Amino acid sequence: MPGERPRLTQVERTALSDARMFEAAMHLIVERGTHNTTLKDVGEKAGYSRGLASNRFGSKETLFSHLVRDFNEKWASELRRFVGSTDGLAALEGALDAVEFFLLNRTAQMQAMYILWFESISSYPVVRRRLAANHIAYRRDTARWLEQGIAKGEVRPTVDPESFAVEFSAFIFGLVYQWLASPPAINLHTVLQHYRRNTLDRLKLGS
């Protein structure tokens, strides 16, 4: 009939149900933590049968691993949008802008991820391995941007890219953790601007 929406394909229905279950899982993790989040509850909260999440993912850890992958894909998309074709210090500044935007616009997702990440250290080895791989990728990007800055002559050649990459990641993850614990206590924009002036600017050749 005219005006009717075309029926979704099986692939589209699967993608939609996955997205809804990921959203449900994030809310449940924030409300209850990972240990008290069940596949049955995820399916029901997403508006599906009690058994769909179990049939789709098989185990809670597999669901959590998919959740981390979905988060990382969204983060990578935002990072590309802010960094674009820049390199060197401009890319690092773009990454800081991406962090601020992502945190303010996807706060609930960040809360769920931090809970999952911290609890994975002792409870979810598959998630922990995926998280470790993500950290390697984050540090690799940061080190590459710094190497580009050195090659362009804008960054002091005495700076060690790999060591700075660890420091940069530690700053970002530590800042997000503190902000999530108490948003009113930290002016996110002010702290990021201060980091630009007092850390990134000091990397510049001649500073």
C-alpha angles and dihedrals in degrees: 000000000000113000095021116132115242113256116259118251120239090257091052092047091051092049091049094049091046091052092049092048091048089052091048092048092052092052092047093048091053092047099041111008124244097286093058094044112097132191089237091057092046092055093047095046090050089055098253137106121297090248102047097089091048092049092046101044106017095212139031092243091055089052090050091049090053089048091056091048091050090050092049092051091053092046092048090052092053092045091054090049093054099036097040113161095336124118139184117026092346089062091051090051090048089053090054090051089050091052092052094047094044094048095049094044101038100035097141091050091050091050091052093047094051091050090048094045095051094044091047090067090076106016115031115047094176091054090044092055091049090048091050090052090050091052090052090053092048092051092045091055092049093048091048092052091050092048088052090052091051091048090051092050095243097107126058110258091223091070113103107223096204094049091046090050090059091048092047093050091046090053093049097045093042093049093049091048093052093045093050090050092054118359095182091057095061129051097213096195093048093050092049092049090049090052090053093052099040103035113020094040090053090059091065120109109258095020 
